[in-house]
Amino acid sequence: MAVAINPNLEGKVVVITGAGGNNPRGTTSKEVYEVGDEINKEIQSFFDMEVEGFKFVFDLNFIGKFNTIKVFIKHMLNKEATIINTSSMASFAPMTKVPAYAAAYAAVNNFTKWLAVHFAPSNVRINAIAPGFFLTAQNKSLLQTNDGQWTPRTKKILAATPMNRLGEPKELLGTILWLMDHEASGFVTGVVVPIDGGFQAYSGV
């Protein structure tokens, strides 16, 4: 895709890379492997995952951000610019069933920190937000049953979230606005901020 960028960008420039997604070919249907799973046609095991599916997820969630940043950052140098990557709670510790997704976002975190160091002398700050679990139209079918009850996986999520609820999309805005504001966060670069109701902080005991 060809993208035309105005080379005369003025003032404070902010780029926010969006969230990505997943692909069934980069997932497993069970949390842990049991002998015989690979011959059970009703189970998607590690051995059923495909390189193409894994690559699709990695390209969508990591390479997409790389391409976006590469296009824009050359026009952001020395302009009090800010890049905010959208990462994921899966980036800190891999969640079950979604190995490709978790690996891609671990790469996003690492790349965010590398970029922050690389472009710090050019006055471009690069940070990321790592949303926890939010109920949205995209993931509603994974988190709720047809009659509006929590799925077993959601119940596990809530048990591991000290605030004992899912987030609302509007609750991402405060952190984003803070990272955008050079007066408020001008000395902040290379951080990944969890917005997760305490999910990452909780040890489980």
Contacts in CASP RR format, 6 or more apart in sequence:
PFRMAT RR
TARGET T0000
AUTHOR 0000-0000-0000
METHOD contacts of the structure
MODEL  1
MAVAINPNLEGKVVVITGAGGNNPRGTTSKEVYEVGDEINKEIQSFFDME
VEGFKFVFDLNFIGKFNTIKVFIKHMLNKEATIINTSSMASFAPMTKVPA
YAAAYAAVNNFTKWLAVHFAPSNVRINAIAPGFFLTAQNKSLLQTNDGQW
TPRTKKILAATPMNRLGEPKELLGTILWLMDHEASGFVTGVVVPIDGGFQ
AYSGV
3 71 0 8 1.000
5 71 0 8 1.000
5 72 0 8 1.000
5 75 0 8 1.000
6 75 0 8 1.000
7 75 0 8 1.000
9 75 0 8 1.000
9 76 0 8 1.000
9 79 0 8 1.000
10 79 0 8 1.000
11 79 0 8 1.000
11 80 0 8 1.000
12 79 0 8 1.000
12 80 0 8 1.000
12 81 0 8 1.000
12 82 0 8 1.000
12 182 0 8 1.000
13 75 0 8 1.000
13 76 0 8 1.000
13 79 0 8 1.000
13 80 0 8 1.000
13 81 0 8 1.000
13 82 0 8 1.000
14 81 0 8 1.000
14 82 0 8 1.000
14 83 0 8 1.000
14 84 0 8 1.000
14 180 0 8 1.000
15 68 0 8 1.000
15 69 0 8 1.000
15 72 0 8 1.000
15 73 0 8 1.000
15 76 0 8 1.000
15 81 0 8 1.000
15 82 0 8 1.000
15 83 0 8 1.000
15 84 0 8 1.000
16 83 0 8 1.000
16 84 0 8 1.000
16 86 0 8 1.000
16 176 0 8 1.000
17 64 0 8 1.000
17 65 0 8 1.000
17 68 0 8 1.000
17 69 0 8 1.000
17 83 0 8 1.000
17 84 0 8 1.000
17 85 0 8 1.000
17 86 0 8 1.000
18 65 0 8 1.000
18 85 0 8 1.000
18 86 0 8 1.000
19 86 0 8 1.000
19 88 0 8 1.000
19 131 0 8 1.000
20 60 0 8 1.000
20 61 0 8 1.000
20 86 0 8 1.000
21 57 0 8 1.000
21 60 0 8 1.000
21 61 0 8 1.000
21 101 0 8 1.000
22 57 0 8 1.000
22 98 0 8 1.000
22 100 0 8 1.000
22 101 0 8 1.000
23 53 0 8 1.000
23 56 0 8 1.000
23 57 0 8 1.000
23 60 0 8 1.000
23 100 0 8 1.000
24 44 0 8 1.000
25 49 0 8 1.000
25 50 0 8 1.000
25 52 0 8 1.000
25 53 0 8 1.000
25 54 0 8 1.000
25 56 0 8 1.000
26 49 0 8 1.000
26 50 0 8 1.000
26 53 0 8 1.000
26 54 0 8 1.000
26 56 0 8 1.000
26 57 0 8 1.000
26 98 0 8 1.000
26 99 0 8 1.000
26 100 0 8 1.000
26 101 0 8 1.000
27 44 0 8 1.000
27 49 0 8 1.000
27 97 0 8 1.000
27 98 0 8 1.000
27 99 0 8 1.000
27 100 0 8 1.000
27 101 0 8 1.000
28 44 0 8 1.000
28 45 0 8 1.000
28 46 0 8 1.000
28 48 0 8 1.000
28 49 0 8 1.000
28 96 0 8 1.000
28 97 0 8 1.000
28 99 0 8 1.000
29 43 0 8 1.000
29 44 0 8 1.000
29 45 0 8 1.000
29 97 0 8 1.000
30 37 0 8 1.000
30 43 0 8 1.000
30 45 0 8 1.000
30 97 0 8 1.000
31 96 0 8 1.000
31 97 0 8 1.000
32 96 0 8 1.000
33 45 0 8 1.000
33 46 0 8 1.000
37 43 0 8 1.000
37 45 0 8 1.000
37 47 0 8 1.000
38 45 0 8 1.000
38 47 0 8 1.000
38 48 0 8 1.000
46 99 0 8 1.000
49 99 0 8 1.000
49 100 0 8 1.000
53 100 0 8 1.000
54 99 0 8 1.000
54 100 0 8 1.000
57 100 0 8 1.000
57 101 0 8 1.000
57 104 0 8 1.000
58 100 0 8 1.000
58 103 0 8 1.000
58 104 0 8 1.000
58 107 0 8 1.000
60 104 0 8 1.000
61 101 0 8 1.000
61 104 0 8 1.000
61 105 0 8 1.000
61 108 0 8 1.000
62 104 0 8 1.000
62 105 0 8 1.000
62 107 0 8 1.000
62 108 0 8 1.000
62 111 0 8 1.000
65 85 0 8 1.000
65 108 0 8 1.000
65 111 0 8 1.000
66 111 0 8 1.000
69 83 0 8 1.000
69 115 0 8 1.000
72 83 0 8 1.000
73 81 0 8 1.000
73 83 0 8 1.000
73 119 0 8 1.000
73 124 0 8 1.000
76 83 0 8 1.000
76 124 0 8 1.000
77 119 0 8 1.000
77 122 0 8 1.000
77 123 0 8 1.000
77 124 0 8 1.000
78 122 0 8 1.000
78 123 0 8 1.000
79 123 0 8 1.000
79 124 0 8 1.000
80 123 0 8 1.000
80 182 0 8 1.000
81 123 0 8 1.000
81 124 0 8 1.000
81 125 0 8 1.000
82 124 0 8 1.000
82 125 0 8 1.000
82 126 0 8 1.000
82 127 0 8 1.000
82 179 0 8 1.000
82 180 0 8 1.000
82 182 0 8 1.000
83 115 0 8 1.000
83 124 0 8 1.000
83 125 0 8 1.000
83 126 0 8 1.000
83 127 0 8 1.000
84 126 0 8 1.000
84 127 0 8 1.000
84 128 0 8 1.000
84 129 0 8 1.000
84 176 0 8 1.000
84 179 0 8 1.000
84 180 0 8 1.000
85 108 0 8 1.000
85 111 0 8 1.000
85 112 0 8 1.000
85 126 0 8 1.000
85 127 0 8 1.000
85 128 0 8 1.000
85 129 0 8 1.000
86 128 0 8 1.000
86 129 0 8 1.000
86 131 0 8 1.000
87 105 0 8 1.000
87 108 0 8 1.000
87 109 0 8 1.000
87 112 0 8 1.000
87 128 0 8 1.000
87 129 0 8 1.000
87 130 0 8 1.000
87 131 0 8 1.000
87 192 0 8 1.000
88 101 0 8 1.000
88 102 0 8 1.000
88 105 0 8 1.000
88 108 0 8 1.000
88 130 0 8 1.000
88 131 0 8 1.000
88 132 0 8 1.000
89 95 0 8 1.000
89 130 0 8 1.000
89 131 0 8 1.000
89 132 0 8 1.000
89 133 0 8 1.000
89 194 0 8 1.000
89 196 0 8 1.000
89 199 0 8 1.000
89 200 0 8 1.000
90 98 0 8 1.000
90 101 0 8 1.000
90 102 0 8 1.000
90 105 0 8 1.000
90 106 0 8 1.000
91 102 0 8 1.000
91 105 0 8 1.000
91 106 0 8 1.000
91 108 0 8 1.000
91 109 0 8 1.000
91 130 0 8 1.000
91 192 0 8 1.000
92 109 0 8 1.000
92 130 0 8 1.000
92 194 0 8 1.000
92 200 0 8 1.000
93 200 0 8 1.000
94 102 0 8 1.000
94 103 0 8 1.000
94 106 0 8 1.000
95 101 0 8 1.000
95 102 0 8 1.000
105 130 0 8 1.000
108 128 0 8 1.000
109 128 0 8 1.000
109 130 0 8 1.000
109 192 0 8 1.000
112 126 0 8 1.000
112 127 0 8 1.000
112 128 0 8 1.000
112 190 0 8 1.000
112 192 0 8 1.000
113 190 0 8 1.000
113 192 0 8 1.000
115 126 0 8 1.000
115 190 0 8 1.000
116 125 0 8 1.000
116 126 0 8 1.000
116 127 0 8 1.000
116 189 0 8 1.000
116 190 0 8 1.000
117 190 0 8 1.000
119 126 0 8 1.000
120 189 0 8 1.000
125 179 0 8 1.000
125 182 0 8 1.000
125 185 0 8 1.000
125 186 0 8 1.000
125 188 0 8 1.000
125 189 0 8 1.000
125 190 0 8 1.000
126 189 0 8 1.000
126 190 0 8 1.000
127 179 0 8 1.000
127 185 0 8 1.000
127 188 0 8 1.000
127 189 0 8 1.000
127 190 0 8 1.000
127 191 0 8 1.000
127 192 0 8 1.000
127 193 0 8 1.000
128 190 0 8 1.000
128 191 0 8 1.000
128 192 0 8 1.000
128 193 0 8 1.000
129 172 0 8 1.000
129 175 0 8 1.000
129 176 0 8 1.000
129 179 0 8 1.000
129 192 0 8 1.000
129 193 0 8 1.000
129 195 0 8 1.000
130 192 0 8 1.000
130 193 0 8 1.000
130 194 0 8 1.000
130 195 0 8 1.000
130 196 0 8 1.000
130 200 0 8 1.000
131 172 0 8 1.000
131 195 0 8 1.000
131 196 0 8 1.000
132 167 0 8 1.000
132 194 0 8 1.000
132 195 0 8 1.000
132 196 0 8 1.000
132 197 0 8 1.000
132 199 0 8 1.000
133 143 0 8 1.000
133 154 0 8 1.000
133 157 0 8 1.000
133 161 0 8 1.000
133 166 0 8 1.000
133 167 0 8 1.000
133 196 0 8 1.000
133 199 0 8 1.000
134 166 0 8 1.000
134 167 0 8 1.000
134 168 0 8 1.000
134 169 0 8 1.000
134 171 0 8 1.000
134 172 0 8 1.000
135 143 0 8 1.000
135 144 0 8 1.000
135 166 0 8 1.000
135 167 0 8 1.000
135 168 0 8 1.000
136 169 0 8 1.000
142 151 0 8 1.000
142 153 0 8 1.000
142 154 0 8 1.000
143 150 0 8 1.000
143 151 0 8 1.000
143 153 0 8 1.000
143 154 0 8 1.000
143 157 0 8 1.000
143 166 0 8 1.000
144 150 0 8 1.000
144 151 0 8 1.000
144 154 0 8 1.000
145 151 0 8 1.000
150 158 0 8 1.000
154 166 0 8 1.000
157 166 0 8 1.000
157 199 0 8 1.000
158 164 0 8 1.000
158 165 0 8 1.000
158 166 0 8 1.000
160 199 0 8 1.000
160 202 0 8 1.000
160 204 0 8 1.000
161 196 0 8 1.000
161 197 0 8 1.000
161 198 0 8 1.000
161 199 0 8 1.000
161 202 0 8 1.000
162 197 0 8 1.000
162 198 0 8 1.000
162 199 0 8 1.000
162 201 0 8 1.000
162 202 0 8 1.000
163 197 0 8 1.000
163 198 0 8 1.000
165 197 0 8 1.000
167 197 0 8 1.000
171 195 0 8 1.000
172 195 0 8 1.000
175 193 0 8 1.000
175 195 0 8 1.000
178 184 0 8 1.000
178 185 0 8 1.000
179 185 0 8 1.000
179 188 0 8 1.000
179 193 0 8 1.000
194 200 0 8 1.000
194 201 0 8 1.000
END
